[in-house]
Amino acid sequence: MTVFACQTCGRDTNSVCCNSKRNKPPTKCYAAWEVDHWVKGCGFDEASDFDKAFAMHMITGKPTESFLVKKKE
């Protein structure tokens, strides 16, 4: 995964935890790297349900599926 500095908050993130398009620096990150662990990024609240779930997977180490809300049919 490519590592980027988020243009909004300046923290490091990677290509799957941000709104990067075609290897351009992101303007929002969903998860950000701080020294030795992942934290919620500056764009977490605006992220899609899946992007939030994946960010929480990175932050907690729990499976992504445990953060997805099951929709009633």
Biopython code that builds the backbone (N, CA, C, O; Angstrom):
import numpy as np
from Bio.PDB.StructureBuilder import StructureBuilder

atoms = [
    (1, "MET", "N", (0.832, -1.177, 0.000)),
    (1, "MET", "CA", (0.000, 0.000, 0.000)),
    (1, "MET", "C", (0.879, 1.244, 0.000)),
    (1, "MET", "O", (1.930, 1.283, 0.640)),
    (2, "THR", "N", (0.440, 2.228, -0.710)),
    (2, "THR", "CA", (1.156, 3.489, -0.785)),
    (2, "THR", "C", (0.871, 4.326, 0.461)),
    (2, "THR", "O", (-0.270, 4.396, 0.917)),
    (3, "VAL", "N", (1.899, 4.955, 1.005)),
    (3, "VAL", "CA", (1.745, 5.830, 2.166)),
    (3, "VAL", "C", (1.684, 7.272, 1.685)),
    (3, "VAL", "O", (2.486, 7.700, 0.855)),
    (4, "PHE", "N", (0.717, 8.016, 2.221)),
    (4, "PHE", "CA", (0.535, 9.423, 1.871)),
    (4, "PHE", "C", (0.485, 10.264, 3.133)),
    (4, "PHE", "O", (0.180, 9.757, 4.213)),
    (5, "ALA", "N", (0.784, 11.543, 2.998)),
    (5, "ALA", "CA", (0.493, 12.518, 4.048)),
    (5, "ALA", "C", (-0.828, 13.166, 3.658)),
    (5, "ALA", "O", (-0.961, 13.700, 2.556)),
    (6, "CYS", "N", (-1.796, 13.121, 4.553)),
    (6, "CYS", "CA", (-3.103, 13.714, 4.285)),
    (6, "CYS", "C", (-2.941, 15.222, 4.135)),
    (6, "CYS", "O", (-2.278, 15.862, 4.951)),
    (7, "GLN", "N", (-3.540, 15.786, 3.102)),
    (7, "GLN", "CA", (-3.419, 17.223, 2.854)),
    (7, "GLN", "C", (-4.185, 18.050, 3.884)),
    (7, "GLN", "O", (-3.872, 19.225, 4.074)),
    (8, "THR", "N", (-5.176, 17.469, 4.550)),
    (8, "THR", "CA", (-5.965, 18.218, 5.522)),
    (8, "THR", "C", (-5.309, 18.224, 6.905)),
    (8, "THR", "O", (-5.120, 19.285, 7.500)),
    (9, "CYS", "N", (-4.962, 17.032, 7.417)),
    (9, "CYS", "CA", (-4.436, 16.967, 8.789)),
    (9, "CYS", "C", (-2.926, 16.764, 8.861)),
    (9, "CYS", "O", (-2.328, 16.958, 9.919)),
    (10, "GLY", "N", (-2.305, 16.377, 7.748)),
    (10, "GLY", "CA", (-0.851, 16.212, 7.715)),
    (10, "GLY", "C", (-0.337, 14.891, 8.256)),
    (10, "GLY", "O", (0.868, 14.642, 8.236)),
    (11, "ARG", "N", (-1.240, 14.036, 8.742)),
    (11, "ARG", "CA", (-0.796, 12.750, 9.287)),
    (11, "ARG", "C", (-0.638, 11.726, 8.168)),
    (11, "ARG", "O", (-1.246, 11.850, 7.105)),
    (12, "ASP", "N", (0.186, 10.716, 8.423)),
    (12, "ASP", "CA", (0.370, 9.644, 7.453)),
    (12, "ASP", "C", (-0.847, 8.734, 7.433)),
    (12, "ASP", "O", (-1.466, 8.475, 8.465)),
    (13, "THR", "N", (-1.177, 8.257, 6.246)),
    (13, "THR", "CA", (-2.246, 7.292, 6.047)),
    (13, "THR", "C", (-1.808, 6.403, 4.896)),
    (13, "THR", "O", (-0.700, 6.564, 4.383)),
    (14, "ASN", "N", (-2.654, 5.467, 4.479)),
    (14, "ASN", "CA", (-2.301, 4.671, 3.314)),
    (14, "ASN", "C", (-3.418, 4.710, 2.292)),
    (14, "ASN", "O", (-4.496, 5.244, 2.552)),
    (15, "SER", "N", (-3.155, 4.145, 1.139)),
    (15, "SER", "CA", (-4.070, 4.288, 0.011)),
    (15, "SER", "C", (-5.450, 3.680, 0.241)),
    (15, "SER", "O", (-6.399, 4.074, -0.437)),
    (16, "VAL", "N", (-5.598, 2.748, 1.161)),
    (16, "VAL", "CA", (-6.912, 2.156, 1.414)),
    (16, "VAL", "C", (-7.647, 2.812, 2.580)),
    (16, "VAL", "O", (-8.794, 2.461, 2.856)),
    (17, "CYS", "N", (-7.020, 3.740, 3.257)),
    (17, "CYS", "CA", (-7.638, 4.418, 4.412)),
    (17, "CYS", "C", (-7.846, 5.905, 4.161)),
    (17, "CYS", "O", (-7.813, 6.710, 5.092)),
    (18, "CYS", "N", (-8.061, 6.265, 2.897)),
    (18, "CYS", "CA", (-8.222, 7.680, 2.575)),
    (18, "CYS", "C", (-8.973, 7.833, 1.261)),
    (18, "CYS", "O", (-9.347, 6.838, 0.639)),
    (19, "ASN", "N", (-9.194, 9.061, 0.840)),
    (19, "ASN", "CA", (-9.902, 9.311, -0.414)),
    (19, "ASN", "C", (-8.947, 9.549, -1.584)),
    (19, "ASN", "O", (-9.272, 10.286, -2.515)),
    (20, "SER", "N", (-7.795, 8.936, -1.537)),
    (20, "SER", "CA", (-6.812, 9.065, -2.617)),
    (20, "SER", "C", (-7.361, 8.477, -3.914)),
    (20, "SER", "O", (-7.993, 7.421, -3.908)),
    (21, "LYS", "N", (-7.120, 9.151, -4.992)),
    (21, "LYS", "CA", (-7.515, 8.669, -6.321)),
    (21, "LYS", "C", (-6.292, 8.628, -7.215)),
    (21, "LYS", "O", (-5.608, 9.634, -7.400)),
    (22, "ARG", "N", (-6.025, 7.467, -7.761)),
    (22, "ARG", "CA", (-4.917, 7.286, -8.708)),
    (22, "ARG", "C", (-3.592, 7.826, -8.190)),
    (22, "ARG", "O", (-2.896, 8.567, -8.885)),
    (23, "ASN", "N", (-3.253, 7.450, -6.973)),
    (23, "ASN", "CA", (-1.980, 7.816, -6.342)),
    (23, "ASN", "C", (-1.767, 9.312, -6.161)),
    (23, "ASN", "O", (-0.629, 9.777, -6.093)),
    (24, "LYS", "N", (-2.871, 10.073, -6.083)),
    (24, "LYS", "CA", (-2.774, 11.498, -5.750)),
    (24, "LYS", "C", (-2.961, 11.641, -4.249)),
    (24, "LYS", "O", (-3.728, 10.883, -3.657)),
    (25, "PRO", "N", (-2.285, 12.589, -3.619)),
    (25, "PRO", "CA", (-2.419, 12.760, -2.170)),
    (25, "PRO", "C", (-3.880, 12.972, -1.757)),
    (25, "PRO", "O", (-4.619, 13.677, -2.444)),
    (26, "PRO", "N", (-4.295, 12.375, -0.655)),
    (26, "PRO", "CA", (-5.681, 12.498, -0.205)),
    (26, "PRO", "C", (-5.977, 13.847, 0.438)),
    (26, "PRO", "O", (-5.085, 14.519, 0.956)),
    (27, "THR", "N", (-7.245, 14.222, 0.390)),
    (27, "THR", "CA", (-7.696, 15.418, 1.090)),
    (27, "THR", "C", (-8.389, 15.055, 2.393)),
    (27, "THR", "O", (-8.625, 15.927, 3.229)),
    (28, "LYS", "N", (-8.721, 13.777, 2.579)),
    (28, "LYS", "CA", (-9.318, 13.273, 3.820)),
    (28, "LYS", "C", (-8.779, 11.881, 4.092)),
    (28, "LYS", "O", (-8.612, 11.086, 3.167)),
    (29, "CYS", "N", (-8.508, 11.582, 5.352)),
    (29, "CYS", "CA", (-8.105, 10.226, 5.714)),
    (29, "CYS", "C", (-9.135, 9.644, 6.678)),
    (29, "CYS", "O", (-9.719, 10.363, 7.489)),
    (30, "TYR", "N", (-9.348, 8.337, 6.579)),
    (30, "TYR", "CA", (-10.311, 7.659, 7.443)),
    (30, "TYR", "C", (-9.608, 7.049, 8.652)),
    (30, "TYR", "O", (-10.197, 6.932, 9.727)),
    (31, "ALA", "N", (-8.363, 6.668, 8.473)),
    (31, "ALA", "CA", (-7.507, 6.197, 9.560)),
    (31, "ALA", "C", (-6.139, 6.827, 9.343)),
    (31, "ALA", "O", (-5.673, 6.932, 8.209)),
    (32, "ALA", "N", (-5.499, 7.243, 10.422)),
    (32, "ALA", "CA", (-4.192, 7.904, 10.326)),
    (32, "ALA", "C", (-3.217, 7.222, 11.278)),
    (32, "ALA", "O", (-3.607, 6.718, 12.331)),
    (33, "TRP", "N", (-1.960, 7.214, 10.895)),
    (33, "TRP", "CA", (-0.910, 6.579, 11.684)),
    (33, "TRP", "C", (-0.274, 7.621, 12.589)),
    (33, "TRP", "O", (0.201, 8.656, 12.120)),
    (34, "GLU", "N", (-0.266, 7.345, 13.888)),
    (34, "GLU", "CA", (0.377, 8.241, 14.854)),
    (34, "GLU", "C", (1.409, 7.464, 15.648)),
    (34, "GLU", "O", (1.050, 6.633, 16.482)),
    (35, "VAL", "N", (2.657, 7.716, 15.406)),
    (35, "VAL", "CA", (3.830, 7.133, 16.049)),
    (35, "VAL", "C", (3.857, 5.606, 15.951)),
    (35, "VAL", "O", (4.695, 5.057, 15.236)),
    (36, "ASP", "N", (2.959, 4.910, 16.653)),
    (36, "ASP", "CA", (3.012, 3.441, 16.652)),
    (36, "ASP", "C", (1.638, 2.778, 16.627)),
    (36, "ASP", "O", (1.508, 1.599, 16.957)),
    (37, "HIS", "N", (0.609, 3.539, 16.234)),
    (37, "HIS", "CA", (-0.731, 2.954, 16.176)),
    (37, "HIS", "C", (-1.652, 3.767, 15.269)),
    (37, "HIS", "O", (-1.377, 4.927, 14.961)),
    (38, "TRP", "N", (-2.752, 3.136, 14.847)),
    (38, "TRP", "CA", (-3.749, 3.791, 13.999)),
    (38, "TRP", "C", (-4.779, 4.497, 14.868)),
    (38, "TRP", "O", (-5.133, 4.021, 15.947)),
    (39, "VAL", "N", (-5.255, 5.641, 14.383)),
    (39, "VAL", "CA", (-6.312, 6.416, 15.044)),
    (39, "VAL", "C", (-7.332, 6.844, 13.984)),
    (39, "VAL", "O", (-7.065, 6.739, 12.787)),
    (40, "LYS", "N", (-8.489, 7.321, 14.421)),
    (40, "LYS", "CA", (-9.471, 7.835, 13.471)),
    (40, "LYS", "C", (-8.880, 9.034, 12.740)),
    (40, "LYS", "O", (-8.245, 9.895, 13.348)),
    (41, "GLY", "N", (-9.095, 9.079, 11.436)),
    (41, "GLY", "CA", (-8.574, 10.166, 10.622)),
    (41, "GLY", "C", (-9.526, 11.343, 10.546)),
    (41, "GLY", "O", (-10.644, 11.286, 11.059)),
    (42, "CYS", "N", (-9.079, 12.401, 9.908)),
    (42, "CYS", "CA", (-9.856, 13.638, 9.828)),
    (42, "CYS", "C", (-11.134, 13.485, 9.016)),
    (42, "CYS", "O", (-12.061, 14.276, 9.196)),
    (43, "GLY", "N", (-11.218, 12.505, 8.136)),
    (43, "GLY", "CA", (-12.405, 12.295, 7.329)),
    (43, "GLY", "C", (-13.252, 11.121, 7.773)),
    (43, "GLY", "O", (-14.159, 10.704, 7.052)),
    (44, "PHE", "N", (-12.972, 10.582, 8.945)),
    (44, "PHE", "CA", (-13.684, 9.386, 9.409)),
    (44, "PHE", "C", (-15.197, 9.583, 9.417)),
    (44, "PHE", "O", (-15.932, 8.724, 8.930)),
    (45, "ASP", "N", (-15.669, 10.693, 9.960)),
    (45, "ASP", "CA", (-17.114, 10.907, 10.089)),
    (45, "ASP", "C", (-17.833, 11.000, 8.747)),
    (45, "ASP", "O", (-19.021, 10.685, 8.668)),
    (46, "GLU", "N", (-17.142, 11.425, 7.691)),
    (46, "GLU", "CA", (-17.756, 11.547, 6.368)),
    (46, "GLU", "C", (-17.571, 10.299, 5.509)),
    (46, "GLU", "O", (-18.088, 10.244, 4.393)),
    (47, "ALA", "N", (-16.851, 9.309, 6.000)),
    (47, "ALA", "CA", (-16.551, 8.105, 5.217)),
    (47, "ALA", "C", (-17.794, 7.233, 5.025)),
    (47, "ALA", "O", (-18.759, 7.322, 5.785)),
    (48, "SER", "N", (-17.747, 6.399, 4.003)),
    (48, "SER", "CA", (-18.829, 5.440, 3.769)),
    (48, "SER", "C", (-18.824, 4.408, 4.900)),
    (48, "SER", "O", (-17.853, 4.305, 5.649)),
    (49, "ASP", "N", (-19.899, 3.658, 5.015)),
    (49, "ASP", "CA", (-19.984, 2.633, 6.056)),
    (49, "ASP", "C", (-18.837, 1.634, 5.946)),
    (49, "ASP", "O", (-18.246, 1.257, 6.958)),
    (50, "PHE", "N", (-18.516, 1.201, 4.719)),
    (50, "PHE", "CA", (-17.424, 0.242, 4.559)),
    (50, "PHE", "C", (-16.084, 0.866, 4.927)),
    (50, "PHE", "O", (-15.274, 0.229, 5.601)),
    (51, "ASP", "N", (-15.836, 2.105, 4.495)),
    (51, "ASP", "CA", (-14.559, 2.752, 4.823)),
    (51, "ASP", "C", (-14.410, 2.947, 6.332)),
    (51, "ASP", "O", (-13.313, 2.800, 6.872)),
    (52, "LYS", "N", (-15.508, 3.277, 7.013)),
    (52, "LYS", "CA", (-15.461, 3.382, 8.482)),
    (52, "LYS", "C", (-15.149, 2.033, 9.105)),
    (52, "LYS", "O", (-14.339, 1.940, 10.027)),
    (53, "ALA", "N", (-15.797, 0.979, 8.596)),
    (53, "ALA", "CA", (-15.572, -0.366, 9.133)),
    (53, "ALA", "C", (-14.117, -0.791, 8.928)),
    (53, "ALA", "O", (-13.508, -1.374, 9.825)),
    (54, "PHE", "N", (-13.558, -0.497, 7.742)),
    (54, "PHE", "CA", (-12.170, -0.869, 7.490)),
    (54, "PHE", "C", (-11.219, -0.050, 8.368)),
    (54, "PHE", "O", (-10.227, -0.577, 8.871)),
    (55, "ALA", "N", (-11.522, 1.230, 8.549)),
    (55, "ALA", "CA", (-10.691, 2.066, 9.422)),
    (55, "ALA", "C", (-10.715, 1.524, 10.850)),
    (55, "ALA", "O", (-9.679, 1.464, 11.512)),
    (56, "MET", "N", (-11.897, 1.128, 11.322)),
    (56, "MET", "CA", (-11.993, 0.571, 12.679)),
    (56, "MET", "C", (-11.242, -0.756, 12.776)),
    (56, "MET", "O", (-10.681, -1.072, 13.825)),
    (57, "HIS", "N", (-11.225, -1.533, 11.694)),
    (57, "HIS", "CA", (-10.417, -2.753, 11.656)),
    (57, "HIS", "C", (-8.941, -2.407, 11.859)),
    (57, "HIS", "O", (-8.251, -3.060, 12.642)),
    (58, "MET", "N", (-8.460, -1.385, 11.158)),
    (58, "MET", "CA", (-7.056, -0.982, 11.298)),
    (58, "MET", "C", (-6.764, -0.483, 12.715)),
    (58, "MET", "O", (-5.698, -0.758, 13.267)),
    (59, "ILE", "N", (-7.708, 0.245, 13.296)),
    (59, "ILE", "CA", (-7.512, 0.848, 14.620)),
    (59, "ILE", "C", (-7.550, -0.203, 15.721)),
    (59, "ILE", "O", (-6.741, -0.163, 16.648)),
    (60, "THR", "N", (-8.485, -1.145, 15.623)),
    (60, "THR", "CA", (-8.697, -2.107, 16.714)),
    (60, "THR", "C", (-8.120, -3.492, 16.471)),
    (60, "THR", "O", (-7.860, -4.235, 17.418)),
    (61, "GLY", "N", (-7.917, -3.844, 15.197)),
    (61, "GLY", "CA", (-7.456, -5.189, 14.867)),
    (61, "GLY", "C", (-8.588, -6.201, 14.760)),
    (61, "GLY", "O", (-8.345, -7.359, 14.422)),
    (62, "LYS", "N", (-9.820, -5.785, 15.042)),
    (62, "LYS", "CA", (-10.970, -6.686, 14.921)),
    (62, "LYS", "C", (-11.348, -6.806, 13.445)),
    (62, "LYS", "O", (-10.994, -5.939, 12.644)),
    (63, "PRO", "N", (-12.068, -7.880, 13.076)),
    (63, "PRO", "CA", (-12.462, -8.046, 11.678)),
    (63, "PRO", "C", (-13.356, -6.908, 11.178)),
    (63, "PRO", "O", (-14.189, -6.385, 11.919)),
    (64, "THR", "N", (-13.169, -6.540, 9.925)),
    (64, "THR", "CA", (-13.978, -5.478, 9.320)),
    (64, "THR", "C", (-15.463, -5.784, 9.451)),
    (64, "THR", "O", (-16.268, -4.888, 9.705)),
    (65, "GLU", "N", (-15.826, -7.055, 9.277)),
    (65, "GLU", "CA", (-17.230, -7.462, 9.317)),
    (65, "GLU", "C", (-17.897, -7.114, 10.643)),
    (65, "GLU", "O", (-19.106, -6.884, 10.682)),
    (66, "SER", "N", (-17.136, -7.073, 11.718)),
    (66, "SER", "CA", (-17.736, -6.795, 13.030)),
    (66, "SER", "C", (-18.186, -5.337, 13.159)),
    (66, "SER", "O", (-18.910, -4.997, 14.095)),
    (67, "PHE", "N", (-17.767, -4.478, 12.233)),
    (67, "PHE", "CA", (-18.151, -3.070, 12.278)),
    (67, "PHE", "C", (-19.205, -2.700, 11.234)),
    (67, "PHE", "O", (-19.689, -1.569, 11.208)),
    (68, "LEU", "N", (-19.555, -3.649, 10.383)),
    (68, "LEU", "CA", (-20.561, -3.383, 9.361)),
    (68, "LEU", "C", (-21.954, -3.584, 9.950)),
    (68, "LEU", "O", (-22.205, -4.556, 10.663)),
    (69, "VAL", "N", (-22.844, -2.664, 9.645)),
    (69, "VAL", "CA", (-24.216, -2.748, 10.111)),
    (69, "VAL", "C", (-25.002, -3.592, 9.111)),
    (69, "VAL", "O", (-25.015, -3.307, 7.914)),
    (70, "LYS", "N", (-25.647, -4.623, 9.617)),
    (70, "LYS", "CA", (-26.451, -5.465, 8.735)),
    (70, "LYS", "C", (-27.769, -4.765, 8.444)),
    (70, "LYS", "O", (-28.463, -4.317, 9.357)),
    (71, "LYS", "N", (-28.105, -4.675, 7.163)),
    (71, "LYS", "CA", (-29.340, -4.014, 6.766)),
    (71, "LYS", "C", (-30.470, -5.035, 6.743)),
    (71, "LYS", "O", (-30.296, -6.169, 6.295)),
    (72, "LYS", "N", (-31.627, -4.614, 7.233)),
    (72, "LYS", "CA", (-32.798, -5.477, 7.220)),
    (72, "LYS", "C", (-33.400, -5.466, 5.822)),
    (72, "LYS", "O", (-33.465, -4.428, 5.163)),
    (73, "GLU", "N", (-33.834, -6.633, 5.387)),
    (73, "GLU", "CA", (-34.420, -6.753, 4.042)),
    (73, "GLU", "C", (-35.902, -6.504, 4.077)),
    (73, "GLU", "O", (-36.562, -6.562, 3.040)),
]
sb = StructureBuilder()
sb.init_structure("model")
sb.init_model(0)
sb.init_chain("A")
sb.init_seg("    ")
for serial, (resi, resn, name, xyz) in enumerate(atoms, 1):
    if name == "N":
        sb.init_residue(resn, " ", resi, " ")
    sb.init_atom(name, np.array(xyz, "f"), 0.0, 1.0, " ", f" {name:<3s}", serial, name[0])
structure = sb.get_structure()
